[in-house]
Amino acid sequence: MPHILRNKHRLLARVRRMRGQTEALERALGEDQECTAVLQQIAAVRGAANGLMSDVLEEHLREHLGPQSGSVAQRERDLVEVARIVKRYLR
C-alpha cells in the first residue's frame, strides 16, 4: 500500500504516542489514580486512535477510490471493504 509507505514515519510516530498514552492509562489504573485522571487517559487514547484512523482512511480513500484509481468495479469493491471496516470501527 504505497500511501502507507509514504507516511510511514508519521504514522509510526502516532502509534508510538498511542503506546505512551496506553502505558500512562495502565499506570493510572495500577496506581489507583482518581477517576478523572483515568478518564482523561482513556479520552487521550481514543483521540489518538481516531486521529490515526482518520489519517490512514483519508489517504486510503484518495489512493483507492479517487478518480484516477482502478476500474469502476475495483473502486466499488474497495468502497464495500472500506465501508465494512468503518462500520466495525464505529461500533
Solvent accessible surface area in square Angstrom, and as a share of the most:
residue,aa,sasa,rsa
1,M,118,0.53
2,P,73,0.46
3,H,1,0.00
4,I,52,0.26
5,L,122,0.61
6,R,151,0.55
7,N,30,0.15
8,K,95,0.40
9,H,154,0.69
10,R,114,0.41
11,L,17,0.09
12,L,67,0.33
13,A,38,0.30
14,R,57,0.21
15,V,59,0.34
16,R,133,0.48
17,R,137,0.50
18,M,36,0.16
19,R,131,0.48
20,G,35,0.33
21,Q,50,0.22
22,T,58,0.34
23,E,79,0.35
24,A,23,0.18
25,L,32,0.16
26,E,122,0.55
27,R,131,0.48
28,A,2,0.01
29,L,104,0.52
30,G,65,0.62
31,E,108,0.48
32,D,129,0.67
33,Q,79,0.35
34,E,135,0.61
35,C,100,0.60
36,T,102,0.59
37,A,36,0.28
38,V,20,0.12
39,L,111,0.55
40,Q,120,0.53
41,Q,40,0.18
42,I,82,0.42
43,A,59,0.46
44,A,29,0.22
45,V,29,0.17
46,R,168,0.61
47,G,42,0.40
48,A,17,0.13
49,A,29,0.23
50,N,61,0.31
51,G,18,0.17
52,L,36,0.18
53,M,44,0.19
54,S,64,0.41
55,D,29,0.15
56,V,42,0.24
57,L,46,0.23
58,E,77,0.35
59,E,42,0.19
60,H,31,0.14
61,L,67,0.33
62,R,160,0.58
63,E,58,0.26
64,H,50,0.22
65,L,39,0.19
66,G,14,0.13
67,P,120,0.75
68,Q,173,0.77
69,S,18,0.12
70,G,59,0.57
71,S,64,0.41
72,V,111,0.64
73,A,58,0.45
74,Q,68,0.30
75,R,62,0.23
76,E,94,0.42
77,R,138,0.50
78,D,25,0.13
79,L,88,0.44
80,V,89,0.51
81,E,74,0.33
82,V,13,0.07
83,A,41,0.32
84,R,108,0.39
85,I,69,0.35
86,V,40,0.23
87,K,138,0.59
88,R,137,0.50
89,Y,84,0.32
90,L,132,0.65
91,R,230,0.84
